[in-house]
Every structure is written in C-alpha cells, then in structure tokens.
C-alpha cells in the first residue's frame, strides 16, 4: 500500500469512527462510506443496500447517480451481485460482467451500457444476520485484489456497527426501527435532491453536492437539511446561493 493510499485509509476510518460519536447522521455516514470506497478501492463507484424489517432491500447510499439507478434497477429486476450476496451472506466477485450475461441478462445489459465491466459485493453483517450489502462497480474488467476486498469488508463492518450503535446487546426491534428510519431519511434525501435539481437546473449528482456542502458549511446533519427542503421550512434558493460556483462537489 503506497503512502497516499495508506493515509487515505487512515482518514476514512478516523472519519467513520468520529461519526459514531454522539447523535450522528446515518445517511451522511453511509453516503460518505460509498464515496470513500470509490476513492480508495480500484473501482469506479459504490452503492449500499439495506434490508427493511421484512427483508426487502432498498438503496440507501451511492457514490454517483448512475450507480444509484443501477442499484434500483437491480432490485426491480431481482437479479445482480448485491442480491446474490445478500441471500447467500457471502462476498460476490465478478471480474468480467460478460461472463454473467446468462445469469443476470438484464442487469449485465444495463450495467455494461452504463460503463461498468466488473462488479463485486460484500455483506453487511450483524453476527449471523445480513443487514445489507456494499456493491462495488469497476469501469474495467479484472479481479479486485485481496487487499481491496478486505478493506471493503472492513468498511462494511463499520457501517453495520453504525446501524446498531447504542444497542448493546443488539436488539432486533431497535435495529429494525433504526433501519426503517434510515430508509425514510433516504427517501426524503432523494426528494430534496430532486427539488434542488429542478430549482437550480442541476443534475442529481450536482444537487447532492450542493446539499452536502450546505450541511457541512452550517454544521447541520444532512438529513436535517433534506427535511427542511422537503417540508418547505428551508428555501432551496438559500441552499443554492450558499454554494454558488461550487458545482464541482458532486460526490454521492
């Protein structure tokens, strides 16, 4: 591991650990997790799925809008690496998507059209219970090396710890409630992104960048900013004016 990457890994775990202190914002932490994966691993982007109390998977975070849409498509068509990983509880690694065209015909068609050539997924576990999956998408074919897979699994473990934070020993009811709250927060975040996209004539990645920048500049939880926009207690023009000229911050 080179010095720059080692420093990046250290910063990622420090940030995630700091995020677990006090009343942290789960959506902000998980969104940051997918961004860290895209930056630190030999992949193009990452997405995170969580299961609700009925065991139904939902998209909770993604490092780009293209990845979020691919994750949604995967769930709608009920085929793809993250679903296989969730049901088996084991990592899935596909170095060349073309090799799975028979297994996941619709997913492979859409994924390759979006520019992805390799996919990997690691489970988010709470002991024997699989909470969701972390999907990793590469723009070129090739296996993900052992160190990257180990790092991805370690980051997924941190996300799992975040979801059970404050529940020791783990309480299934409390965890289920937290997952449900997280999914509702994600739904409001998508509404807020759509509102900023419409008002500011931005694409969805840019809208998320604006939303995140406003939250960080004002030291306000990302979910709280999204709630304010959706409930119309925060004017979208206020958020947009705060980051005028900073549309380059587009990570999701």
N, C-alpha and C positions, 0 to 999 in steps of 0.2 A: 504494500500500500504506500503510495507516494505521500509526501508531507502535506501537500494541499488537500488531498482526499482525507487523510487521517485527521487533519484539522476540521474538515467539513463534517466528518462523522462525529467527532467530539462535540462540535457545536450543536449538531442535531440532537444528540442525546441530552445535552445540557438544556437545550430549549424545551425538549419534551418533558424532562424531569421538572424544570421550573414551572411548566404548565400544569403539573399535577398538584401544585401547592395552592391551597385555598380553594375558592369558588371559581374554578377555571371554566372556560368556554369550550365545550366538547367539539363543536363544529369547527372552531378556529384551530384547535389542536389537530383534529383529523385532516383538515384541509392542508395544514402545514406539513403533516406527515406525508401526504401524497406528493407535495412539492419537494420535500427532502429526498424522497425516493427517486424522483425524476432527475434530481441534480446529482445524487451520489452514486446511483447504480448505472450500469451500462444499458440503459433503456431510454425510450423517448418520453414515456408518460406513465402515470399510475392512477388507479382507481380503487376505491374502498367500498365494499358492500357489507351491510349489516342485516341480520335477520330480526324480524319483529317477534312478538310473543307467539305468533302462530307458525314461526319458522319460515316466513316469506321474506326473501331478500329484497333489499332496497339500496339504491345508490346513495351514499352519504357524503362522499368527497371524491374529487378527481382533480388531477393537475392541469387539465385542459377541458374545454367544452367538447372537443371531438371525442375525448376519452369517456366523458360522462355519457354522451349519446351512444357510444358503442356499448357501454355497460348496460344502459337502459335497453338497447336492442337485444343484448344477450339474455336479459331477464324476460323480455317479451317473447322471444323465440324458444326460451328454455333450453339453450344449448351454448356451450362455451367452457373455457377453462375454469372460470370462477365458480360456476355451478358444479362442475365435477369436483373441484377442490372442496367446496362446502359439503357436498353429500358424502364424500369419502373421508374427509378430515385429513387428507394428505396433500402435500405440495404437487402441483402440476407444472411441468416444464415442457414446452414445445419449441424446439429450435427453428423449425420451419413450418409455418402455418399450412402450406400446401399439403403437407403430409396428413393433415386432419380434415381435408376437404370432404371426405366421405363421412367422417364422424360428426362434424359441425358444418354442414354445407352452407347454411345461410350466414352463420357467424363468420366463417372464413371469407366469404364473398364480401361482406360489408367491411370486415377488418382490413383486408388487403386493399380494398378500394380507398380506405381511409389512410393508407400508407404504412400499415403495420405488417411486419413479416414474421415476428416471433412473439410468443406470449408465455407468461408464467403466472402462477398464482400460489400464494401461501395462506394457510388457515390462520384465523384469529381465534385462539383457544382460551377457554377458562376451564382448566383441568381437562375433563373429557368432553366438555360441551363446546361445540364450534359456534362462535358468535357471528362469524362472517368471514370474508376473505379480502386479501390485498392483491389486486391484479397488477401485473407489470407488463407493459407493452413496448416491444422493440421495433425500431424502424428498419432494421436489417436482420436477416436470418443469422442464427448462431446461438449456441447454448450460453446461458448465463453462468458465469463461473461460480465455483463453490463459495468463495468469499462474499460475492454479491447476494447469493441465495441466503446465506447465513445472516447477513446484515438485514435483508428484507424480513426474514423471520423474526429477528430481534426487534425490529421496528414494529412489526405486527403485534408482538408480545406487549410492547409499551402501550399500543392502542388498546389492547384488551384490558390492561391494568387501569387505563384511564376510565374505561366503561364501568369497572367495578369499584372505582375509587370510593372509599368511605364505607364499603360494605365488607366487613371482616368479622366472621367468616362470610364468604359470598352468599348473599340472599337472593334466590331466584326471582322473587317478586320485586325486590328493589332493582335488580339488574334489568328485568323486563320493563319496569317503569322508566328507567333511565334510557333504555334503547328507544322506547316509544317517544320520549321527549326529544331525543336526538333526531329521530326521523321527522318529527313535526318541525323542529328547528330548521332542518334541511329544506323542507318544503317551503317554509317562509323565506329562506335564503334565495331559493330559485325565483320566487315571486319578486323579491327585492331586486335581483339581478335583471329580471325582465323589465321592471319599471325603469331602472336606470338606463337600460339598453334603449328603451323607447324614447325617454325624455332626452337623453344625451346623444342619440344616434350612434351608439356603440355596439360592438359585437359583444357576445356574452362573456368572453374572456376579459375584455376591457372593462366591462361592467363590474366583474368581480374584483379586478384590480383596484378600481375606484372605491368600491365598498370596503375592501380590506385596508386601503390606505387611510380612509377616513376613520375607521375603527382604531387603527394604530396611532394616528396623529392625535386622537382625542382620548386615548387610553380607555376605550369603551369596548365591551365584548362585541364580537362580530354579530352574534345572534341578536343582541340588543339593537344594533343599528338596523339590521334587517327588519326586526319587529317594528321599529319606528317608521320605516318606509312603508311597510305593508299596512300599518294602522293609521297612516297619514298624520302621525304626530311629528314626523321629520320630513321636511320638504326635500325632494330629490335634487332640486336645484342647489340647495345648500351643500349637499354631498358632492355634487359635480363641481361646484365652484371651489371647493376646498382643494381639489386635486387638478385644477386646470393646468394643462400642459404636462401631466404625468401619466399619460395613457400607456406608457411603456411597461407599467407594472401590471402585467396581465396574467400572472400565475394563478391557478386554481387548486 
